[in-house]
Amino acid sequence: TEEQKAAEEVAVPAGEMKTLLFTTKTCPNCKIAKQMLAEAEEEYQLIDAEKNPELVSRYGIMQAPTLVVIEGDETKKYVNASNIQKYVEENE
């Protein structure tokens, strides 16, 4: 299924980093978050929260946009556009 495919693509090899942006089709701030990440040339995988309930559950996503940064065993979440902006600024 599409959900399994998305979950498999999220597997992060040791020592690597993966950035996931959870969005919904109706979320106005998701567009802002995507724009901020694009301007910062930040690579990320876009996850439609409505189509990927397994990933939403796995990462405890409560609202969109939420940026999940996975580095090895460590996972950090940045909820809403203002916190995603802080992430972008910290990583410039």
N, C-alpha and C positions, 0 to 999 in steps of 0.2 A: 504494500500500500504506500501511498504518498507519505503518510506519517512515519512509517518505518524507514523510508528512504531518508527523510529529513533527520531522524534520530541517528542513523548510521553516519550521515555526513558530519554530525556534530562531534563524533569521537575525536579526542585531542591526543595526539601522540605525546609521550613524555618530553618535556623540555620545549614544547611548542605552545603558542598562544592562539586562542580563537576568540573572536568577538562576534556575538550574536545580537541582533536588534529585533526585539519582539514588537510587532505592530499589529494594528487592525485596520480594516478598510475605512472605518468611519472616524479614525482618530486624527484630529487636526494637528496635534503636536508631533505626530509621527513624521509628517512631512518636514517639519522644522528640524527634528532630530536627524533625519536622513540628509538634509541639506548641510547641517553642521558637520556631520561625519564626512560627507563628500568634500566639503571645503577644506577639511583637515587632511584629506587624502587618507583617511583611516579605512582599512579594509575590514569588512564585516559581512556576515551572512544574514540576510533578511529572513525572518521567520514570521509567517502569518499566524498569530496566536490562535485565531479561530479554527485554523486547519491543522494545528499541531498541539492538541490537548496533552499529549504525552510529554512533550518538551515543556509546556507551560507548567505542568505538575512537577516535573523533575527539577526545574529551577525556581519554583515557587513564585511564578509571575502573577501579580495581582492587578496590574494596570499597564497600559501602553502609553507611550513607548517605555520599554525597559531595555537597557543595554546590559548584556551579561558578558563579562570578560573572564575567560577560562585560561588559567596559566598553570599547567601541571595539575596538581590536586587542589589548587586554590581557585575559588570562584568569587568574583565581585559583581555586585549588581548596582546599576545606576538607574534609578526610577525617575521618570519624567524628564522633560526637555532641559530644565535648568541644571539637573545633576549630570545629564549627558554633556552639557556645555562645559561643566567643571572638568569632566573626564577629558574632553578634547583639549582644554587649556592646560591641564596637567601633563598631557602627552605630546605637546607641540615640540 
